Amino acid sequence: MILTDSLLDFFLETRKHSEDICQPLEIEDYVVQPVIDVSPPKWHLGHTTWFFEEFILKPHAKDYTLFDEDFSFVFNSYYETVGKRVVRSDRGNLSRPSVKKVYEYRKYVTDGIKRFLAINQNQEINAILEIGIHHEKQHQELLLTDIKYILGNNPLLPAYSKTFEDYPIESHQQDWIAIEEGIYEIGHNSNDFCFDNELGRHKVHLHSYEISNKLVTNKEFIEFIEAGGYHRFDIWHAEGWDWVSQNNVTSPFYWHNIDGEWYNYTAKGLQKVEEQAPLTHISYFEAFAYAQWKGFRLPTEFEWEAAQAFFPWGKRWEWTESAYLPYPNYQKADGALGEYNGKFMVNQKVLRGSSVATPSMHTRHTYRNFFHPQLRWQFTGLRLAK
């Protein structure tokens, strides 16, 4: 647990960073919702604010007055315990409240938290505040990826930022790291912050295996495309092949073949694909098919965690072969916060590591991200194992 003064600084720094992410946007960008998985930037700014109001100020701050009684309905995401909410697919219809009003809401709640912490300090409050901070950091990553989706599906393909680097190159040579058969401990094991799905530290038996010290690159995946990888049913899961066929998928997300050359949309706009950069914006289905085509496989999340100290990670969320399931003795928290992770433990795959969009002080080797296997708007890539 971070000390209160440091926690307040962490809170204020986090609140500012969300607004910094939105600084390059035009006012029209704040409300766009192209697909159900992408939320408008304005909604992210309001939802992360609602979290602090709903779980700290409303129940714990004496004589606290809600900024707007309708905002719980507007900015609740999936917390059934808290009450009714706007259907996720309708977030883009929220022309009101205005962007100006949402920023006023943010200031109102941030100032309220500052006043509240000045006279209220205890372990329970600090724990909720810390969860809220990391919840907002999760949404900062979503802000970046949702903004990329919004702009990357604009016919003009406008740039978001001249400084944000989507495609950093891994300069080291590819090699295989050998891990011996044995018993390995998995899960969070310190007093630092973690989410509940990382708890339940336990032992697993792993057979000997090898794992690549480098992510698969764009150049390597172009070879898969040119070899007809998207047209070979034998290397895909049946569900993956249906997905490819029904959606006419022929390349990673944001890729465009223009006059025989590959381009992709980046934060800096449309650019030629950087062949040496790590592949990204692929589904689990594509990661699996590529590994099959190469004669290798994806690592399990346990293999990834046991080996992660031997290779650099953090540029891409890495698909694993593990289903998103609870660890032994997993316990959901009581009340609304118990809805944070546990109820999503079905039909999803675990991703490990972090990405170029993950904010600072929000990465650790036990972090378990999770998505449905067809999704690819996040910075998702793959590392091979054998």
N, C-alpha and C positions, 0 to 999 in steps of 0.2 A: 504494500500500500504506500503510495506517495504521500509525503507530509502535506498538510493542508495548504500552506503558502505556496509550495511548489505545484500542488494540484490546481490551485487557482490560476497560477501563471500558465499551466498546461491547458487549462480550460480556455483562457482568453486567447492564447496563441492559436488554439484549434479553431475557435470561433472566427478569428481573423482570416485564417487560411482558407476557409470555405468561401469567404467573400473575395479573397484574392483570386481564387480559381475562376470566379465568375466575372472578374474585372474586364476581360477582353470581349465579353458578350455585348451584342446589341440588345436593346430592350425586347425586340421581337423574338430573340432566341430563347427567352426565359420560359415560354409557355408551350413550346412545340413538344409533341409526343408522337413520334412516327410509328412505334409499335408498343405493345403492352409491356415489354420488358424494360423499356426506356422511360424514365420519368422526367418531366420538365425540370430544368434547373431551379425554377421558382419553388416547385414542390419540395425538392431536396432541402432548400434553405428553410422552408417552413417546417418540414417534418422534423429535422434535427433540433429545431427550436422547441417544437411541441414536446419532444421527448423530455427535455429539462423542465418544462412547465408542468407536464402531466405527472412525472414521477418524483420531482423534488419540490417545486414551489407549491403546487396545488395541495398535496397532502401534508406538507411539513412547514410551510411558511405561514405564520399566523397573520390573519387578516389579508391574505394575498388576494388581489383582484385579477381575474382572468383578463387578458388583453382583448379577447373576443370570444364569446361563448360558442360561436360556430366553428372556431379553428380546430377543435378536437375532431369534429366530423370531417373537416377538410384535410387535415394533416396526419391523422392516424393512418398507419399502413396496414398492419395485419393483426393487431392486438384485439382479439375477440373480447377479452376480459374488460377492455376499456370502453367498448361501445361501438355504435354504428360509425361508418366511414364511407368516404367516396370510393366507388368501385375503381380498381386500379387502372382499368382501361380508359376511365373518364378524367384522369388527372390533367390531360391536355385541354379539357374543356373549361378549365378554371381560369377564365380571363379575369375574374375577380376572386379573391382579393388581388389588388394590383401589386406589381413588383415593389413599388414604393411602400405599400402597406406591409409587405412581408419583411422588408428591411427595417421598418419601424418596429415590427413584432420582434425581430431578432435583438434589436437594441433594448427593448423593454424587458425581455426575458434575461438577457445577459446582465443588464444592470440589476435585475432582481436577484439573480444568483450571487452577484458580488455583495449586495447588501445582506443577503441571507447568510452567506458564509462568514461574514464579519462577526456574527453573533451565534452561529450554529456550527459546531464542529464535533462530529462523532463518527465512529467507524461505519455505521450504517449509511449515513449521508454520503460520506466520502466514497464508499463502495459504489453507490448508485451514480454519483457524479463521475467516477472513473469509467464506469460502463458507458455512460452518456457521451463522454469524450471519445472513447474508442468507437462507439456507434457513429458519431459524427465523422470520424476518420474513415470508417467504412463508406460512408456516403460521399466523402471527398473523392474516393476512388471511383465511385459510381458517377459522381458529377463529371469527372474527366472523361470516362468512357461513354456516358450518355451524351455529353456535348459532342464528342467525336462522332457518335452515331447521327446526331441531329445535323451537324454540319456536313458529315460525309455522305448523307443522303439528300442534301441540298443539290439541285442540278448544277449550281455554280461551283460546288466543292470549295467553299471559302476556307482560308487558313484560320486556325484558332490561335496559334502562338508561333512566334519565330524562335522561341527559346526552348519550348518543351521538346524533349528528344524521345520520340517513340521507338526508334530503332538503333539503340547502341550496339556496337559490334563487340562480340567476344573474341579477343585477339589471340587467345591461347590455342594450341593445337589440340585436336580431339584425341582422347585417350580413354582407355577403359580402366575403371577402378575395381579391383577385386575385393569382395567382402566375404570373409570366412563364414562358414556355417556356425551357428551358435544361438544363444539366448540373448535377446536385446530388450532393453526397457524402452517403452514408448509412452509418450504423454508428457504433459507439463509437470515440472518438478522444481518450482522455485516460488518465492513470495511475490514475484513480479506479476503484472496483470496477465490474465488469459481469459478466454471465453470458456463457458462450461463444457463445451464439446471437446476440449483438450484435456479435461480432467478424467481421472480414473487411470492413473499411471499403471502400466501392466507389462508383463513380460510376453514376448512373442518368440517363437522359434523360426529362424530363417535359414533356408538352405543356402549354400554358397551361390553367389551370383556376381555378375559384373554390371556396372552402371557407367554410362558415359559421363565424362567430366564437362561436357559441352552440350548445349541445346542444339536441336536440329535447326539448320539455317534455311533461309529462303532459297538459296541455290540448290540445296539438297531436295527441297520440296518441288522445285521446278522440274527436277529430273523425274520425280514421281508423276507429275502432271504430264510431261512429255512422253513418259512410258505408258500412258493410258490408265493411270491409277484410278481415275474417277469413272472408268468404264469397265472395270474388272469386278464383277459381283463376288468373285471367290475370296477377296481379301477384306470384305466388309461384313459386319454383322448384318443380319437380315433387316433389322430395324434401321440400321445405318444406310443400307442400300435403298430401302424405301424412301428414306429422307433425301438421299442424293437424287433419286429418280423423280420424286414428286416435286422437288424444289429446283431441279435442273442445276445442281451445284457442280461447278467445274473448276473452282479455285478458292483460295481462302477469302474471307470476307474483306471488303474494301479493295480487292484486286480488279484491275481492268486490263484487258489485252487490247492494246491500241497499235494497229499496223504491225502486228507480230511481236510487239515488245510488251513486257509486263510493267504496269504502273500500279501504285497503290495510294490510297488516300492516307495522308499523315496529318499531324497537327499543323504542319507547315503548308498543307495543301496537297494537290496531286503531284507525286514525284515518281521517278523510275524506282522500281523495286531495288533496294540495296541487297545484293545477293548474299553478302557475308553477315548480314544481321540475322538475329534469331527469328525464326518463323513465329507468327502470332495471328490471333483472330481465327483460330481453327476450333472446330468442335471436337468432342471426345471421339466421335465416329471417325473423323479424319485422322486424328492422332493414332487410333487403333489401326486403321487401314494402312497408314504409312508404315507403322512398325511391322505389320504383317508382310507388306511388300518388301521390306528390307531384310526380313528373316529374323527379326528381333521381337521385342515386346515392350510394353510400358511397365515401369516399376510399380509395385504396390506402394501405398502410402507408408507402410512400415519399412520397406526397403529404402525408400527415399529418406526417411528420417534417420535411419541407422547409418546412412552413407553421407548425409548432407555436409558434414564437416570437411569432406575431402574434395568438394568442388564449389565454385562460386555459384550463388543463386540470387535471385531477386529481380531479374529482368522480365520474366514471364511467369504467370501462374502455370504450373505444370500439371497436366492431366496425369492421373494415376489410374491403375487398374482396380482401385478399391471403391467399393460402394460406400456411401455415406451412412455409417451405422454408429450407434452409441458404443463407447468404450465400456469395459466391465464396470459394474456398480455405478453407472452414470445416473445422476439424479437431476431432474429438472427443478429449477427454483420455483417457489410458490408464486402464485399470482401472475400478473401480466408478463413479468420478466422471464417467466418460465416458457413463454412462447417464442423466445428469441432464437433458439436453435433446434430444440428437440423435435418440434412438430414437423420439421422438414427432412427428417431422416428416412426418406423413402424415395426410390427412383432417381437418385442423384449420384454423381461421381465426385470423389474427393480430388481437389487440386492442392498442391503444396507449393511453398515458396512465397513469392510476392511478385509484384510487377513494377514497371516504371511509373505506374500511376498510384502505387501504394504510398501513402504519406509517411513521413518520418515518425519514428517511435511507435510504429504499428506493425512491425515485422518480428517474427520469431520462428524457430525451426519446428515448433509444435503446432503452428497455426493450421487449422483445417478449413479451407475454403470449399465450397460445394456448389455445383450447378447441374442442371439437366444436361444430358449428353449432346443435345443438338445446339446448345447456345454457344455463341462465339463473338459476342460484342465486347467481351472483356479481353485483356491482353493475355490470351491463353496460348501456350506452346507445348512442346514435349521434349523429353529426355529419354533416350532409349536404354533398355536393359537387356541382359541375356543371361 
